[in-house]
Amino acid sequence: MARSGPWTLCYRAGFPKGPATGIGRIAEGLMQTVRVALAQIAPKLGDLKANLGIHLDAIRLARREKAGIVVFPELSLTGYVLRDQVQDVALTTSAPLFKKLLRASLGIDIVVGFVEEAAGHLFHNAAAYLAKGKLVHVHRKVYLPTYGMFEEGRDFAAGEVIRAFKAPRGPAGILICEDAWHPTTAWMLVQDGAEILFALSSGPTRGAKPGRGVTSLPVWHDLLRTTAQFQTSFVVYVNRVGYEDGLNFGGGSIALDPFGRTLATLPALTAGVTVAELDGEVLRRARAAYPLLRDENLELVHREVERIRQQRFQLPEPKRRGRAR
């Protein structure tokens, strides 16, 4: 473990690679082996300039560690408890600050959280994937928690789309915090072709117990491990740290392989950067050993979801095609 700038740089050995297959992972639609940096930062609330500097420092550190992708937490450019600051910190993807991140993406792919101002002056809790100086994909958070300590439905418009996308390192998908707690989101992304799931979070702590640390982190890790196994996909979860308006954010970022094994992790409550190697051959072996994706029956799901939807919302019976028997 070594100190680097304001972060702790952590290392963890990966799992042994399997024998060479001779197939190659650069074929179209196949994930390449890639080193991913998890940037567990403490953004400054409402301070875009300072947070850009934090991002650029973490990007430089990730590049020194030969990472091909660096992933930041939810709302990493703005902080979380924004309330009336939402309009002040919102960005379009053509904003000058955003263009600085696009330039930084010439050397490394970047997954970053921000407040997006969309058409009609709608404000979204969003995350963007940047690569080779271009905007590859934007995900708008679909499930906005508005209960307990959370008030996101007050400040943001909900996203309405779940889509995988083709990234330079392989097909991927993005979820933002609460999205990951709805099993259908990860399932849809994988059905749409994703092989890496990026989960960005601003997850506050929910207390600590002697010998167990922050009690909310094991719950998150159980969820993510189950997601990785059930969807036979890599999962890269990056949570923030620091304090805002009485909330303490827990950290505990983690990368998991499709067998649910931990590839890299960061401790609770401490800013840091760690690097995990995501091996495309491991994904291949997992999907061969557990052919859940291959055996999914989409027609069954479609038919039964339509039936449930019709009953729940008291919709009229769909017209049957052909003559009645």
C-alpha positions in Angstrom: 0.0 0.0 0.0 1.5 3.3 -1.0 0.5 7.0 -0.5 -0.1 9.0 -3.7 -1.4 12.6 -3.4 -4.5 12.9 -1.3 -5.4 9.2 -1.8 -4.3 5.8 -0.7 -3.3 3.6 -3.6 -4.2 0.0 -2.8 -3.2 -3.1 -4.6 -4.7 -6.6 -4.7 -3.5 -9.6 -6.7 -5.9 -10.8 -9.3 -6.9 -14.5 -9.8 -4.7 -16.6 -12.1 -5.6 -16.5 -15.7 -6.8 -19.6 -17.5 -5.0 -21.2 -20.4 -4.8 -19.3 -23.7 -7.6 -20.1 -26.0 -6.3 -18.7 -29.3 -9.6 -17.0 -29.9 -8.6 -13.4 -29.0 -10.8 -10.9 -27.2 -10.7 -8.1 -29.8 -13.4 -9.7 -32.0 -16.4 -7.6 -32.4 -18.8 -7.8 -29.4 -16.3 -9.4 -27.1 -14.9 -7.8 -24.0 -11.2 -7.1 -23.8 -9.1 -7.6 -20.7 -8.8 -4.2 -19.0 -7.5 -2.6 -15.9 -10.1 -0.5 -14.2 -9.4 2.1 -11.5 -11.9 2.7 -8.8 -11.7 6.3 -7.7 -13.3 6.6 -4.2 -13.2 10.4 -3.8 -14.8 13.0 -1.4 -16.3 15.6 -3.7 -16.8 19.2 -2.4 -20.5 20.1 -2.3 -21.4 22.5 -5.2 -17.8 23.2 -6.1 -17.4 22.2 -9.8 -13.9 23.7 -10.1 -12.5 22.0 -7.1 -14.1 18.7 -8.0 -12.7 18.9 -11.6 -9.3 19.2 -10.0 -9.9 16.1 -7.8 -11.0 14.2 -10.9 -8.0 15.2 -13.0 -5.6 14.2 -10.2 -7.3 10.8 -9.9 -7.2 10.3 -13.7 -3.4 11.0 -13.7 -2.9 8.5 -10.9 -5.0 5.9 -12.7 -3.0 6.4 -15.9 0.2 5.9 -14.0 -1.2 2.6 -12.9 -1.8 1.6 -16.5 -5.6 1.6 -16.1 -7.7 1.7 -19.2 -10.9 3.0 -17.4 -11.3 5.1 -14.3 -14.7 5.1 -12.5 -16.0 7.9 -10.2 -19.0 7.8 -7.8 -22.5 9.1 -8.3 -22.7 12.9 -8.7 -18.9 13.0 -8.4 -18.6 16.4 -10.0 -21.1 18.1 -7.7 -21.6 16.4 -4.4 -24.9 14.8 -3.3 -27.0 17.0 -1.0 -27.5 19.7 -3.5 -31.1 20.8 -2.9 -31.4 24.4 -4.2 -28.0 24.2 -5.9 -29.1 21.7 -8.5 -29.7 24.4 -11.2 -26.4 26.1 -10.4 -24.2 23.0 -10.9 -26.1 21.4 -13.8 -24.1 20.9 -17.0 -24.9 20.1 -20.6 -22.5 17.8 -22.3 -21.2 20.8 -24.3 -20.2 22.8 -21.2 -16.5 24.0 -21.0 -15.9 21.9 -17.9 -17.3 18.8 -19.6 -14.9 19.4 -22.5 -12.0 19.3 -20.2 -13.0 15.8 -19.1 -13.5 14.9 -22.8 -9.9 15.9 -23.4 -8.7 13.9 -20.4 -10.5 10.8 -21.9 -8.1 10.8 -24.8 -5.7 8.9 -22.5 -8.2 6.8 -20.5 -11.9 6.0 -20.5 -13.8 7.9 -17.8 -17.1 7.1 -16.0 -18.2 10.3 -14.2 -21.3 11.4 -12.2 -22.9 14.8 -12.8 -26.1 16.8 -12.9 -27.3 16.9 -16.5 -29.5 19.7 -17.8 -31.5 18.1 -20.6 -34.1 19.5 -23.1 -36.9 21.3 -21.5 -34.6 22.3 -18.5 -35.0 18.9 -16.9 -32.3 18.1 -14.4 -31.1 14.5 -14.1 -28.9 12.6 -11.8 -26.7 11.3 -14.6 -23.5 9.4 -15.4 -21.5 9.6 -18.6 -19.0 7.3 -20.3 -16.2 9.2 -22.1 -13.6 7.7 -24.3 -11.1 8.9 -27.0 -12.4 12.5 -26.6 -16.0 11.6 -27.2 -19.2 11.1 -25.3 -20.1 7.5 -25.6 -23.1 7.1 -23.4 -25.2 8.9 -20.8 -27.4 7.1 -18.2 -30.0 9.0 -16.3 -30.9 7.6 -12.9 -34.3 5.8 -13.2 -35.1 5.1 -9.6 -34.9 8.3 -7.5 -35.2 7.4 -3.7 -37.6 9.8 -1.9 -38.0 8.2 1.5 -36.1 8.3 4.8 -33.1 10.6 4.4 -33.4 10.8 0.6 -35.2 13.5 -1.4 -34.1 13.0 -5.0 -37.6 13.0 -6.4 -37.8 16.6 -5.2 -34.8 17.8 -7.2 -34.4 15.5 -10.2 -36.4 14.2 -13.1 -36.3 10.4 -13.4 -34.6 8.7 -16.4 -36.8 6.5 -18.6 -34.3 4.3 -20.4 -32.1 1.3 -19.5 -29.6 0.7 -22.3 -26.3 -1.2 -22.7 -23.7 0.5 -24.9 -20.6 -0.4 -26.9 -17.5 0.9 -25.2 -14.0 0.6 -26.6 -13.2 -2.0 -23.9 -16.4 -4.0 -24.4 -20.1 -3.8 -24.1 -21.2 -2.2 -20.8 -24.0 -0.7 -18.8 -24.3 1.9 -16.0 -26.5 1.9 -12.9 -26.7 4.7 -10.4 -27.1 3.7 -6.7 -30.9 2.9 -6.2 -31.0 1.6 -9.8 -28.9 -1.4 -8.6 -31.5 -2.3 -6.0 -34.0 -3.1 -8.7 -33.0 -6.5 -10.1 -34.6 -5.8 -13.4 -32.2 -3.1 -14.3 -29.0 -5.3 -14.3 -31.0 -8.1 -15.9 -32.1 -5.7 -18.8 -28.6 -4.4 -19.3 -27.1 -7.9 -19.6 -30.0 -9.0 -21.9 -29.1 -6.0 -24.0 -25.5 -7.2 -24.3 -23.6 -5.7 -21.3 -20.6 -7.6 -19.9 -19.4 -5.0 -17.5 -21.8 -3.3 -15.1 -20.7 0.0 -13.6 -22.6 1.0 -10.4 -22.0 4.5 -9.1 -23.1 5.4 -5.6 -23.3 8.1 -3.0 -24.3 5.7 -0.3 -24.4 7.1 3.3 -23.4 5.0 6.3 -26.1 3.5 8.4 -24.3 3.0 11.7 -21.4 0.8 12.7 -21.0 -2.2 15.0 -17.9 -3.5 16.8 -15.9 -5.8 14.6 -18.2 -5.2 11.6 -17.4 -1.6 10.6 -20.0 0.2 8.6 -23.1 -2.1 8.6 -24.5 -0.8 5.3 -21.4 -2.0 3.3 -21.9 -5.8 3.7 -25.4 -5.3 2.5 -24.2 -3.5 -0.6 -21.5 -6.1 -1.2 -24.0 -9.0 -0.9 -26.2 -7.3 -3.4 -23.4 -6.7 -5.9 -21.9 -10.2 -5.5 -25.4 -11.7 -6.2 -25.8 -9.4 -9.2 -22.4 -10.5 -10.6 -23.2 -14.1 -10.2 -26.8 -14.1 -11.4 -25.9 -11.9 -14.5 -22.5 -13.6 -15.1 -21.0 -10.2 -15.5 -18.2 -8.0 -14.0 -19.5 -5.5 -11.5 -17.6 -2.4 -10.7 -19.1 -0.4 -7.7 -17.7 3.0 -6.7 -19.0 4.7 -3.7 -17.9 8.1 -2.4 -16.6 9.2 1.0 -16.7 12.4 3.0 -19.4 14.4 4.9 -22.3 16.6 3.7 -25.0 18.2 5.7 -24.7 15.7 8.5 -24.4 12.7 6.2 -21.3 10.5 6.2 -20.7 8.5 3.0 -19.3 5.0 3.4 -17.0 4.2 0.6 -16.2 0.5 0.4 -15.9 0.4 -3.4 -15.5 -3.1 -4.9 -14.9 -4.9 -8.2 -16.3 -8.4 -8.7 -15.8 -11.0 -11.4 -18.7 -13.0 -12.9 -18.2 -15.8 -10.4 -18.8 -13.2 -7.6 -15.1 -13.2 -6.5 -13.6 -9.9 -5.2 -11.0 -8.5 -7.6 -10.2 -5.3 -5.7 -11.7 -3.3 -2.8 -11.3 -0.1 -0.9 -11.8 0.4 2.8 -14.7 2.3 4.4 -14.6 6.0 5.0 -11.2 6.7 3.4 -10.5 8.3 0.0 -8.4 6.1 -2.3 -7.8 4.6 -5.7 -7.4 0.9 -6.4 -7.0 -1.0 -9.7 -8.7 -4.2 -10.7 -8.0 -6.3 -13.8 -11.1 -7.5 -15.6 -10.1 -10.6 -17.6 -12.3 -11.3 -20.6 -11.4 -15.0 -20.4 -12.9 -15.2 -16.9 -16.2 -13.9 -18.3 -16.1 -16.5 -21.1 -15.6 -19.3 -18.6 -18.4 -18.1 -16.3 -20.9 -17.8 -19.1 -20.0 -21.3 -20.3 -20.2 -22.8 -16.8 -23.5 -21.0 -15.9 -25.5 -20.5 -19.2 -28.2 -18.3 -17.5 -28.0 -15.7 -20.3 -28.2 -18.3 -23.0 -31.2 -20.0 -21.5 -33.3 -16.9 -20.6 -36.8 -17.1 -22.1 -37.6 -13.6 -23.2 -40.9 -14.5 -24.8 -42.1 -15.9 -21.5 -41.0 -12.8 -19.6 -42.7 -10.5 -22.2 -46.0 -12.4 -22.0 -46.2 -12.6 -18.3 -45.1 -9.0 -17.7 -47.8 -7.9 -20.1 -50.4 -9.9 -18.2 -49.2 -8.5 -14.8 -49.2 -4.9 -16.3 -52.7 -5.4 -17.6 -54.0 -6.6 -14.3 -52.2 -4.0 -12.2 -53.3 -1.0 -14.2 -56.7 -2.4 -15.1 -56.0 -2.1 -18.8 -58.4 -3.4 -21.4 -57.9 -6.9 -22.6 -55.6 -7.0 -25.7 -57.3 -7.9 -28.9 -56.6 -11.4 -29.9 -55.3 -12.1 -33.4 -57.1 -14.6 -35.7 -60.4 -16.3 -35.1 -61.4 -17.3 -31.6 -61.5 -21.0 -31.0 
